[in-house]
Amino acid sequence: MQADPVDNGPAPFSSESELNNYLASAVTGSVVTLKHSPWGSNVQIQASTPYFAASGRTCRKLDVTLPSGDTQQHIVCQTGQNTWAPVRPVTRLLTR
């Protein structure tokens, strides 16, 4: 009988990706436009202030604006030096 596979969550973004570089050094509120991202092509991403999650990792909330003008909220956490991965929120994000 085999054990169930462990779910380690989503895979990190490519370590050489423009998104990883942005997340590692972005000033709070800065915006970057990416030709390619996990959320589609030609999206604008605005990063919030980094914070320490209960997991001990550094995380950031992102506002991702699609070419259609719709904005989505996502959370990413650092998985290693200059690598980040999307995570599911424990609770849903509230808009203030």
C-alpha positions in Angstrom: 0.0 0.0 0.0 1.5 3.4 -1.0 1.2 6.5 1.0 -0.7 9.5 -0.4 1.5 12.0 -2.1 2.3 15.1 -0.1 0.9 18.4 -1.6 3.7 20.9 -1.4 1.5 23.6 -2.9 2.1 25.4 -6.2 5.5 25.3 -7.9 7.7 28.4 -7.4 8.0 30.8 -10.3 11.1 30.3 -12.5 14.1 31.7 -10.6 15.1 33.8 -13.5 11.7 35.3 -14.1 11.1 39.0 -14.2 8.4 38.4 -11.6 10.8 36.9 -9.1 13.2 39.8 -9.6 10.4 42.3 -9.1 9.1 40.6 -5.9 12.5 40.4 -4.4 13.2 44.2 -4.6 9.8 45.9 -5.2 9.1 49.1 -3.2 5.6 49.0 -1.7 3.1 50.2 -4.2 5.4 50.0 -7.2 3.9 48.6 -10.4 5.4 46.4 -13.0 3.9 45.3 -16.4 4.8 41.8 -17.4 4.5 40.4 -20.9 4.2 36.9 -19.4 3.0 35.9 -15.9 1.2 33.1 -14.1 -2.0 35.2 -14.5 -1.7 35.8 -18.2 0.0 38.1 -20.7 0.4 41.8 -20.4 -0.7 42.2 -16.8 0.2 44.9 -14.3 1.3 43.8 -10.8 1.4 46.0 -7.8 3.0 44.6 -4.6 2.0 45.5 -1.1 4.4 45.6 1.9 6.2 42.3 2.6 5.0 40.6 5.8 6.0 37.6 7.8 3.4 34.8 7.7 2.7 32.3 10.4 4.7 29.8 8.3 7.8 32.0 8.9 8.0 32.9 5.3 8.1 36.4 3.8 4.9 37.0 1.8 3.3 39.8 -0.2 -0.2 40.5 -1.4 -0.5 41.4 -5.1 -3.0 43.3 -7.1 -3.0 41.9 -10.6 -4.7 44.0 -13.2 -5.6 42.1 -16.4 -5.7 43.6 -19.9 -9.5 43.7 -19.5 -9.2 46.1 -16.6 -10.3 43.5 -14.0 -8.1 43.3 -10.9 -7.5 40.1 -8.9 -5.8 39.8 -5.6 -3.2 37.1 -5.0 -0.7 36.1 -2.3 2.9 35.0 -3.0 5.5 33.8 -0.5 9.2 33.5 -0.7 10.3 29.9 -1.1 14.1 30.4 -1.3 16.6 33.1 -2.2 14.9 35.2 -5.0 12.2 32.6 -5.6 8.5 33.1 -4.9 5.4 30.9 -5.2 1.7 31.6 -5.2 -0.2 30.5 -2.0 -3.8 30.0 -1.2 -5.1 32.4 1.5 -6.2 30.8 4.7 -9.1 33.2 4.7 -10.4 35.2 1.8 -8.9 38.7 1.2 -11.1 41.5 2.3 -11.2 44.8 0.4 -11.2 47.9 2.4 
